[in-house]
Amino acid sequence: MIALKSAWIACLALLGGVALAQDETASETAPNRRPVAVVAGDRIALGDRGVLPLYVSRPWTRPQPDVTRVVLVLHGRLRNADVYYDTAKKARDAAGAAGASTLLVVPQFLADLDVEAHRLPLETLRWTLEGWQGGDAATAPHPVSSFEALDAILDHLADRSLFPGLTEVVIAGHSGGGQVVQRYAIAGRGEAALARQHVAVRYVVANPSSYAYFSSERPAPAIAAACPGYDRWKYGMAERPAYLAAATPADLERAYVSRRVIYLLGTRDTDPNHAALDKSCMAEAQGPTRFVRGHSYAAVLAARDGGTPNHRLWDVAGVGHNGDKIFTSSCGLHALFDLPGCVEGP
C-alpha cells in the first residue's frame, strides 16, 4: 500500500510537471501544495548542516576559466526549478555571444512534502511552503536560513581557483523568486565575498507580489490601518527572522539602496484577482496589482533621503505574469546579459 501511494504521488508530480513546463501562465494558477515534478541533480553542502539541490550549467566544482558571468535564477512558489532552469537556458541562448561565457545556477528550495515524495536523503534541506521566500530557517535537518543557502552559493562563486575570470554575478527571480531576490538584496551577506574578489553583483526583481518596506508608509494607508500585521517581515521591518534581526532597519535600507537593483514589471501584470497574487491585507496595503505595487515601492524609496541612484525600473511592454517572457524580453536580456535593445524607464 505504501509503495502504491508513493507511486501515485510521483505520477501526479510528473503529470503536474509536464503541464507546468508547457504553460507557465497556467502553472502560476496551480497549487503549491503538491510535490515538485523534478528535483535538481546537483548539490551544494552547507557544511554539516544540510544539502541544497540546484542546477548548474557547467561542472562548477572544477576550474572554469572562461566563465565571466554567472546568472543565478530563483524559482517561484511552485519550487519548479526545472522550469526556471529551462527559462534561464532560453535567455542565455537568446543572448548569443553575450551568454557564451555564462554559468547558470538555479537553486531549489524544497518543502517537506517534496522530500517525502521523492524519498530524498535526510540531509536534504527543506522549508515550509512559503517560508523560504523571506529567509526563514529550514524545518530540517538544521535551521538554515534560505538566505544562508544563497550566501553559500555566492561564497563558492567567489573562489578564484574555480572562477578566475569571473567579473559579474546577476541574481534574478520572477514572482515568488522575485520576492526572494528583493529581500535578499536587503539582507544578503553573500555579496561581500564577491566584492573582495572585485566581482560586481546586481539583483533583478521581476513581478513579485510584494516588497519589504523600511518604514510604516504604505500606498494604501486605510488598508494598512486595518491590518495588524502589515509591517511584519516579509512586508516590513517588524519581527524579522534571525538571519537579519541583528541589523537595524536603517542599516538594512542603506545596504539595499547601495546595491544595484533592477525591477522588471510586466505592463499586463495588472489582474487584481490573479490566482497567484498575494491578496493578504499586508500585500493589499502595497497596492491592488503587481504592476502598481512595483511602481509604488520604487517611488516611495526614490522619494526618501538620497533617493535610489543604483536602482532602475523597466516596464516590459505587453507581458503579463510570465517569467519566461519577462526574462527573454529585450529588457530581460539587458538586465541579465547587458544586451542592448531595452528602452529603459517606465
C-alpha positions in Angstrom: 0.0 0.0 0.0 2.8 2.4 0.9 4.6 1.7 -2.4 1.3 2.3 -4.4 0.8 5.6 -2.5 4.4 6.7 -3.3 3.9 5.7 -7.0 0.7 7.7 -7.2 2.3 10.8 -5.7 5.2 10.5 -8.1 2.8 10.1 -11.0 0.8 13.2 -10.0 4.0 15.2 -9.7 5.2 14.1 -13.1 1.9 14.9 -14.8 1.9 18.3 -13.0 5.4 19.0 -14.1 4.5 18.3 -17.8 1.7 20.8 -17.5 3.9 23.4 -15.8 6.6 23.1 -18.4 4.2 23.6 -21.2 2.3 26.6 -19.9 3.9 28.9 -17.3 0.8 31.1 -17.2 -1.2 28.0 -16.1 1.5 26.9 -13.7 1.1 30.2 -11.7 -2.5 29.2 -11.0 -1.7 25.7 -9.8 -1.4 25.0 -6.1 2.0 24.8 -4.5 0.8 22.0 -2.1 1.8 19.1 -4.3 5.3 17.6 -4.7 7.6 19.0 -7.3 7.8 17.1 -10.5 11.6 17.1 -10.7 14.4 17.5 -8.1 17.6 19.2 -9.4 20.5 16.8 -9.8 23.4 18.9 -8.5 24.1 19.6 -4.8 25.9 22.1 -2.6 26.6 21.3 1.0 26.3 23.9 3.7 29.0 22.4 6.0 27.3 19.6 8.0 24.0 21.5 8.3 22.3 20.3 5.1 22.5 19.9 1.4 20.7 22.1 -1.2 19.7 20.8 -4.7 20.4 23.0 -7.6 21.0 23.1 -11.4 24.3 24.3 -12.8 25.1 24.5 -16.5 28.7 23.6 -16.1 30.7 21.4 -13.7 31.3 24.1 -11.1 33.5 22.1 -8.7 36.4 22.2 -11.2 38.0 25.3 -12.7 36.0 27.2 -15.3 38.5 29.8 -16.5 36.3 31.1 -19.4 33.3 31.9 -17.2 33.0 35.7 -16.8 29.3 36.0 -15.8 27.0 33.9 -13.5 23.3 34.2 -13.8 21.6 32.8 -10.7 17.8 32.4 -11.1 15.3 31.8 -8.3 12.2 29.7 -9.0 8.7 30.8 -7.9 6.3 29.5 -5.3 5.9 26.1 -7.1 9.5 25.3 -6.4 9.8 24.2 -10.1 13.4 24.9 -10.5 13.5 22.8 -13.7 11.1 25.2 -15.4 13.2 28.2 -14.4 16.4 26.4 -15.5 14.8 26.0 -18.9 13.9 29.7 -19.0 17.5 30.6 -18.0 18.9 28.5 -20.8 16.5 30.0 -23.3 17.5 33.5 -22.2 21.2 32.6 -22.4 20.8 31.2 -25.9 18.9 34.3 -27.0 21.8 36.5 -25.7 24.1 34.8 -28.3 27.7 35.7 -27.8 26.9 37.6 -24.6 25.7 34.3 -23.0 28.5 32.1 -24.2 30.8 32.7 -21.1 27.9 32.4 -18.6 27.4 29.9 -15.9 23.7 29.3 -15.0 22.8 28.4 -11.4 19.2 27.6 -10.3 18.9 26.5 -6.6 15.8 24.6 -5.4 14.2 25.3 -2.1 12.2 22.2 -1.3 9.4 21.5 1.1 8.8 18.5 3.4 6.3 17.0 1.0 8.9 17.1 -1.8 11.5 15.2 0.3 8.9 12.6 1.3 7.5 12.1 -2.2 11.0 11.7 -3.8 12.5 9.8 -0.9 15.4 12.2 -0.7 18.3 11.8 1.8 17.7 13.1 5.3 20.4 15.8 4.9 18.3 17.5 2.2 17.3 21.0 3.3 13.6 21.7 3.3 11.4 24.7 4.3 7.7 25.4 4.8 5.8 26.0 1.6 6.4 29.8 1.7 9.0 30.5 4.5 12.0 30.2 2.1 10.8 33.3 0.3 11.5 35.5 3.3 14.7 33.9 4.6 13.1 31.7 7.2 15.0 28.8 8.8 14.7 25.4 7.3 12.5 22.9 9.1 15.1 20.2 8.7 17.8 18.9 9.0 19.0 22.1 10.7 17.5 25.6 10.9 19.4 27.1 8.0 18.0 30.3 6.5 17.3 30.2 2.8 19.4 33.3 2.7 22.3 31.4 4.2 21.9 28.9 1.3 22.3 31.7 -1.2 25.3 33.0 0.8 26.9 29.6 0.4 26.4 29.7 -3.4 27.9 33.1 -3.7 30.8 32.1 -1.5 31.5 29.2 -3.8 31.4 31.5 -6.8 34.0 33.8 -5.1 36.6 31.0 -5.2 39.2 32.3 -7.7 40.7 28.9 -8.1 37.4 27.8 -9.7 36.4 31.1 -11.4 39.5 33.1 -12.1 37.8 35.2 -14.9 34.5 35.9 -13.1 33.6 39.6 -13.2 29.8 39.7 -12.6 27.0 37.8 -10.8 23.4 38.5 -11.6 20.8 37.3 -9.1 17.3 37.2 -10.7 13.9 36.0 -9.8 10.3 36.2 -11.0 7.1 36.1 -8.9 7.9 34.2 -5.7 11.5 34.2 -6.8 11.3 37.9 -7.3 10.3 38.2 -3.7 13.3 36.2 -2.6 15.7 38.4 -4.7 14.2 41.6 -3.3 14.5 40.5 0.3 18.0 39.0 -0.3 19.1 42.3 -1.8 18.2 43.9 1.5 19.7 41.3 3.9 22.1 39.1 2.0 25.7 38.7 3.2 27.0 36.7 0.2 27.8 39.8 -1.9 30.7 40.6 0.5 32.8 37.6 -0.6 32.4 38.5 -4.2 33.2 42.2 -3.6 36.5 41.1 -2.0 37.3 39.5 -5.4 36.1 42.6 -7.3 33.1 40.8 -8.7 30.1 43.0 -9.4 26.7 41.9 -8.3 23.3 43.1 -9.4 19.7 42.0 -8.5 16.9 41.6 -10.9 13.4 41.6 -9.3 10.6 40.6 -11.7 6.9 40.8 -10.9 6.8 39.9 -7.2 3.6 40.0 -5.3 5.0 42.2 -2.5 8.1 44.1 -1.2 9.7 44.7 2.1 9.2 48.3 3.2 11.6 50.1 5.5 9.0 52.4 7.1 5.4 52.2 8.1 4.4 54.2 5.0 2.1 52.3 2.5 0.4 53.3 -0.7 -3.0 52.2 0.7 -2.9 53.6 4.3 -6.5 52.7 5.0 -5.9 49.0 4.4 -2.7 49.2 6.4 -4.6 50.8 9.3 -7.0 47.8 9.4 -4.2 45.2 9.1 -2.3 44.4 12.3 0.5 42.5 10.5 1.1 44.9 7.6 4.5 45.9 8.8 5.8 42.5 9.8 8.6 40.8 7.8 8.4 40.0 4.9 6.3 43.0 4.2 8.0 45.4 6.6 10.8 45.5 9.2 8.9 44.2 12.3 9.6 40.7 13.6 12.4 39.9 11.3 13.8 36.4 11.2 17.1 35.5 12.9 19.2 35.9 9.8 18.6 39.7 9.7 17.3 40.5 13.2 20.7 41.9 14.4 20.7 44.7 11.8 18.6 47.8 12.2 16.1 48.9 9.6 18.3 51.9 8.8 21.3 49.6 8.3 19.3 47.3 6.0 17.9 50.3 4.0 21.4 51.7 3.5 22.6 48.3 2.3 19.7 47.9 -0.1 20.0 51.4 -1.6 23.7 50.9 -2.2 23.1 47.8 -4.2 22.4 47.6 -7.9 18.8 46.6 -8.3 16.7 46.3 -11.5 12.9 46.0 -11.3 11.2 44.4 -14.3 7.4 44.9 -14.3 5.2 43.4 -17.0 2.7 46.1 -18.2 0.0 43.5 -18.4 0.5 42.1 -14.9 -2.5 44.0 -13.8 -5.1 41.5 -12.7 -6.1 42.2 -9.1 -7.7 38.7 -8.9 -4.8 36.7 -10.3 -4.8 33.3 -8.7 -1.2 33.5 -7.6 -1.3 37.1 -6.4 -0.8 37.7 -2.7 -4.2 39.0 -1.6 -3.5 39.3 2.1 -4.1 42.6 3.7 -0.3 43.0 4.2 0.1 42.8 0.4 -3.1 44.8 -0.5 -1.7 47.7 1.6 1.0 47.9 -1.1 -1.5 48.3 -3.9 -4.1 46.3 -5.9 -1.8 44.6 -8.6 1.8 43.6 -9.0 2.4 46.4 -11.6 1.0 49.0 -9.2 2.9 47.6 -6.2 6.2 47.7 -8.1 5.8 51.3 -9.2 4.6 52.4 -5.8 7.5 50.8 -4.0 10.1 52.2 -6.3 8.5 55.7 -6.0 8.5 55.5 -2.2 12.1 54.6 -2.0 13.2 57.2 -4.6 11.5 59.9 -2.6 13.4 59.1 0.6 16.6 60.9 1.6 19.2 60.4 -1.1 16.9 58.5 -3.5 18.0 55.3 -5.2 20.6 56.2 -7.7 21.6 52.5 -8.1 18.1 51.3 -8.8 16.3 51.0 -12.2 12.7 50.2 -13.0 11.9 49.0 -16.5 8.4 48.2 -17.8 8.2 45.2 -20.1 5.6 46.1 -22.6 2.8 43.6 -23.4 3.9 41.0 -20.9 1.8 39.7 -18.0 2.7 37.4 -15.2 5.1 35.2 -17.2 8.7 34.7 -16.2 9.7 33.1 -19.5 8.6 36.2 -21.4 10.0 38.6 -18.9 13.5 37.2 -19.0 13.6 36.6 -22.7 12.3 40.1 -23.5 14.7 42.9 -24.6 14.7 44.4 -21.1 15.1 40.9 -19.6 18.1 40.2 -21.7 19.5 43.7 -21.0 19.1 43.0 -17.2 20.7 39.6 -17.3 23.3 39.9 -20.1 23.7 43.6 -20.8 22.3 43.1 -24.2 21.2 46.4 -25.9 17.7 47.0 -27.1 15.7 47.8 -23.9 14.0 51.1 -23.7 14.9 52.0 -20.2 12.4 53.6 -17.9 8.7 53.2 -17.4 
